[in-house]
Amino acid sequence: DITLGKSPPPANEVDISKGEEK
């Protein structure tokens, strides 16, 4: 699942700025 707009981005889901899910 993509995490966008979360204040603390989880380490599991990287490249939040790009909108990519790991």
JOZIGI-V100960 format. One record per pair of residues at least 4 apart in sequence whose ideal C-beta (glycine too) atoms are under 6 Angstrom apart, sorted by sequence separation. I is the first residue (numbers start at 0). J is the second residue. D is the distance in whole Angstrom. If there is no record, write none. Layout:
# JOZIGI-V100960
i:j:d
I:J:D
I:J:D
This chain:
# JOZIGI-V100960
i:j:d
14:19:4
8:15:4
12:20:6
13:21:5
12:21:5
2:12:5
1:20:5
